[in-house]
């Protein structure tokens, strides 16, 4: 049982890493924070498409990671 949960935890962590690395950047660096910060805050939001799917995958895998971590700790 513990081995199975540890394998699921490893899979969840790999999915988190991959989904975060595949997401596009939200900022333009220092120049974006000085010049165009308001456009980012109120303007173009990608609610559909590739970034939205990666965001949902990241959220689900992060929740799974936390829950699996707590279950593994509770079993020890």
Secondary structure as the mmCIF struct_conf table of DSSP 4:
data_model
#
loop_
_struct_conf.conf_type_id
_struct_conf.id
_struct_conf.beg_label_comp_id
_struct_conf.beg_label_asym_id
_struct_conf.beg_label_seq_id
_struct_conf.end_label_comp_id
_struct_conf.end_label_asym_id
_struct_conf.end_label_seq_id
HELX_RH_AL_P HELX_RH_AL_P1 UNK A 2 UNK A 22
BEND BEND1 UNK A 23 UNK A 23
HELX_LH_PP_P HELX_LH_PP_P1 UNK A 24 UNK A 25
BEND BEND2 UNK A 26 UNK A 26
HELX_RH_AL_P HELX_RH_AL_P2 UNK A 30 UNK A 34
TURN_TY1_P TURN_TY1_P1 UNK A 35 UNK A 35
BEND BEND3 UNK A 36 UNK A 36
HELX_RH_AL_P HELX_RH_AL_P3 UNK A 37 UNK A 42
BEND BEND4 UNK A 43 UNK A 43
BEND BEND5 UNK A 48 UNK A 49
HELX_RH_AL_P HELX_RH_AL_P4 UNK A 50 UNK A 75
#
